[in-house]
Amino acid sequence: MVILLRLLILVAIIVLVYAGFKYVINPKRKLELAQEHHQFYFLDDSRNVHKNFLLTYKGALFEGEKYLGTTSHSFEVVTISMSVKNSAKLQGFTKDDFNMIEKKINSSYPHAKVNWKSPMRELLKR
């Protein structure tokens, strides 16, 4: 009986350590933490073209929709449509901020043209 209880406690400890480890390395948690601290974080599964990516910068959360197309040599992501989750978080953003975000995106997707949705599009047109 005592051995069974010890084994059960050991299994419970292993499960708790595993759950804690999975929580610490969760990329969604890292994204939320970066958003709270107004840092840049890029969350993307580059192998899955159908899955949108998320990025945070200065506390704003952006979503990028990837579209596959052809280049001169292969199929690549050629267009990315960017939107913001909460436009109120854009207060204080400048064109330079959006240019920096585009550079970070282009480092992962060099063949992609970034299209900004409203209200960012209006700022970048000026």
N, C-alpha and C positions, 0 to 999 in steps of 0.2 A: 504494500500500500504506500509506504514512504517513497519507494523508488518510482512508482507511478506519479506521485505528486511532484517529485523533483523533476521528472521528465516533462510533465505538463508545464511547470514553471519555466524550464529551459526553452521549451517550444514557444511559450508566450514571450519570453525575452527576445528570442530570435525574430519573431514576427514584428515586435515593436521596433527593433533595430532596423529591420528591412524597410518597414513603413517610414521610419524617420529618414533613412537614406534616400528613398524614392522621393520624399517630400523636398529634401534639400537640393537634389539635382534636377527637379522638375523645371523645364524651360519656361513654362507659363508663369511660375512663381518668380523666376528671374526677371521676366518681362514686367510683371506688376511691381516688383521691387525697384527696377530701373525707372519706371514711370513715377513712382512716389518720390524718388530722389532726383528727378529731372535729368536723368542721364540718357545717353543713346544706347539702345539695344535693338538688335535685329534678329527676329525669330523667323526662321525659314527652313523649309524642307526642300532644298534645291533639286533633289531627285524627283520630286513629285510636282509636275507642272500644273496640275489641277488644284493644288492646295495653295490658297492665298497665303501671303506672308504678312506678319505684323511687325511694326517697328515703333519705338517710342523715342521721342526727342523733346526735351524741355517740358516734360509732363503731358504732352499730347500723344495720343495713340493713333497711329495711321495704319491703314490696311491697303495692301497692294494686290491687285488682281493680275495674274500673269496670263499672257496670251502667246501661244506657240505660233511660230511662222517659219518661213524659210530664209536662210542667208545664202551666200554664194556657195557654201560648202556643206551645210547641214541644217537640221531643224533646231531652232533655238527659241528662247523667249525673246520676242521682238517688240512687244508692247506691254507696258505695265500701266494700269489705271490706278491712281492713288486717291484715296479718300480718307477723311478724318472721322473718327468715331464721335467726337464731341467738339463742334466748331468753337465753342466758348473757350476752349483751351488754347486757341491760336492767338490769343491776345499777346502782343509783343513780338510776334514772329515777323521777320523781314525776308526780303528776297534772298539774302545771303543764306539764311537758314534753310530755305527750300533748295537752293543750289547745293548746299552741303549734303542734304538728304539724297538728292539726285546722284551726287558723286559716290556716296556709299552704296546706293542701289546699283549704279553702273559698275562698281568694282565686283559685284556678284553676277550681274547680267550685262556684260559689255555691249551686246548687240541690241539692247532694249531702249526704246524711246519711252520716256515717262510722260504720261498724260495726267494732269491734275484735275480733279473734279472741283466743283464749286464748293466753297468760296475761294480756295487757293488759286484757281484759274484766273479769277478777276484780278488778284494782286499781281500775278506774274505777267499779265498782259500789259500792265502799265509801264 
